[in-house]
Amino acid sequence: MRKTLLAGIAFVTGMAFAQAPGSMGQPSRPMPGTNPINQPGMPNDTSQIKMKADDKEFVQDAAMGGMAEVAMGKLAAEKGSSDAVKQYGQKMVDDHTKANDELKQVASAQSMTIPDALDSRHQSRIDKLSKLSGAAFDKAYAKAQVKDHEEDVRAFQDEAQNGNNAAVKDFANKALPTLREHLTMAKDLSKGKMASNSADRSQ
């Protein structure tokens, strides 16, 4: 009786295993709701389309960020309470104006459109910064510059390495050394150089 029962269990288990999708060399079927077309390596793979879209997104973001840097740089050159902040702000105006002009040329040649005015998010940041003065302005500006240029370096480095459009990749690669220099300078400002300069001027 016991042997008969065990034999029956083994038979049922074997049948279930043999019928399981993907077992015993049988091809597995896609789960309901999945779309095998979008899987990497499958026909109609959209990865290349996404890469092209990313190039356009990078151009849009770089143009917007560049305009914001020029606007904030003008504020720093006018409102900075230390020579270091004023000089850094003017450098941002000069360097980013040049980069913005180069990006416009690249975008035009690639039939890409770029914004010609700041969006509400960037304008709001500039408006808040413009309400500050003295050491409070210097501190807020330096902090924002560190954050912005850390993000810029990551974005430009990613485009230079992984972008699909050769002209846009070349623009990003050429801009990286200047952006890294800006980041180093911004970190110097945030570490107290501007404070010491302000003290020197007050004496």
N, C-alpha and C positions, 0 to 999 in steps of 0.2 A: 504493500500500500504506500509506504513512504517513498520507495523508488519510483512508483508510478506518478506520485505527486510532484517529485523533483523533476522528472522527465517532462511533465507537462509545463512546469514553470520555465524550464530551459527552452522548450519549443516556442512558447509565447514570446519570451525575451528575444530570441533569435529572429523571429518574424518582425518584431518592432524595430530591431536594429537594422535589418535588411531594408526596411521601408523608409528609414529616416533620411531626409534630404541631405545629400552631400556625403552619405556614408557609402562604403564599399565601392568607391570610385565613381558614384553617381554624381553628376554635376548639381551643385546647389542652386536653388532658384532664389531670385531676389525677394527680399521681404516685401510684403505689401506696402505701398507708399513710397518705396525707394525709387530713385531715378538713375539707372546705370549709365545714362548718357553723360551725366556730369561727373562721373568718376574719372580720375586721372588716367590717361592712356586710352580712354574709350573714344569712339567717334564723336565729333562735335564738341570736343573738350573746350571749355570756355576760358581756360587759364590765360591764353594769349590775349583774349579780349580784355580780361581783367587787368593785365599788365599795361595795355595801352591806355585804359581808363586811369590807371594810377599815374601815368606820366602827365596826363592832363590835370589830374587833381594836384599833383606836385607843383605844376606851373601856377595853378590858381592860388595855392597856399603860399608859395614863395613870393608871388607878386603882392598878395595882401600883407604878408609879414614884412616885406621890404618897404612898403608904403608906411606901415606902422612905425618901423624903425626910424624912418626919416622924420616923421611927425614927432616922435618922442625925442629924437636927437635935437630937433630945433628947440623943444622945451628945455632940454638939459643945457644947451648952449646959452639960453636966455635966463633960466631960473636957477641954475646950479649955484650952490653957495661955495663950492671949491673950484679951484682951477682945474683939478683933475677931472671932475664931472663935466665942466664946461668943454674941456678939450676932447674928452671921450664923446660927448654928445655931438660935437662938430665933426668928429671922425665918422660917426655913424651916418650923419647927413651926407658926407662926401662919398663914403664907400658904398652905402646902400643906394644912393642916387645913381651911381655908376652901374651897380649891379642890376638895378631896376631897368635902366636903359638897355643893357645887354639882354636881359630877359625878354623885353618887349620885342627886340629884333628876332630872337630865337622863336618866340611864340608866333610872330607874324609869318616867319618862314615856314613854320609847321602848321599853319592855318589853325592855331589855337587862340582862343579868346582869353583875355585876362581882365580882371576888374580894374576900373579906373577911379574907384573911390573906396574908402574904408567901409566895412560892414559895421553893424551896430555894436557887435561885441568888441571889436578893436577900438572903435570910437569911444565907447564907454570907458575903456581902460585909460585912454588918453585924457578924457575929461576928468577922471578921478585924479590922475597924476597932476593935471594942471592946477588943481585946487590946493596942492601942497606947496610948501616953500621952505627955504632954509635947509637945515640938516634932515628934516623929515622927507623933503623932496629927494635929497641926495640918496638917502637910505632906500627909499622905495624904488627909485630909478635903478640903482645898482642891483637890487634884488631882482627886479623884473628883467634886467639885462642878462643876468646869469641864467635864469630860467628860460628865457626866450632863446638864447644862443645855445644852450644845451639841447633844446628841442630842434633848433635849426641844424646843428651839426649832425644829429641823428638822422634827420629827414634827408639832408643833402647827401650824407654818406650812403644811406639806403638807396637813393635814386642813382647815385654814381655806380653802385655795385649791381643793382637789380633792375634798373629801369630798362624799358624796351626801346625808347626813342634815342638814337645815337646823339642827336644834337642836344637834347635835354640832358642826357647823361653827361655830356662834355661840359655843359654849363655848370652843372652841379659839382663836377670834379674840380673845375677851375676855381669855383667859389669857396671850396672847403678850407684852404689855407687861411683866407681872410676871416672866415667865420670862426675858425679855431683861435686866431689872434684876438678877435673881438671877445671871445669867451674868456681867454686868459686875462685880458684887461679888465673885464667886468668882475671877475673874481678878485682881482687886486683892489678894485674900488670897494667891494663889499667887505674886504678884510681890514679896512681902516685907513687906507691911504688918503681917502677923501676927508676923513675926520682930522687927520694930522694937518692936511693942507688948509682946512677951514680954521684950525687953531692958529696956524702960522699967519693967516690973513687977518685974524682978529687982534693980533698983538701989535 
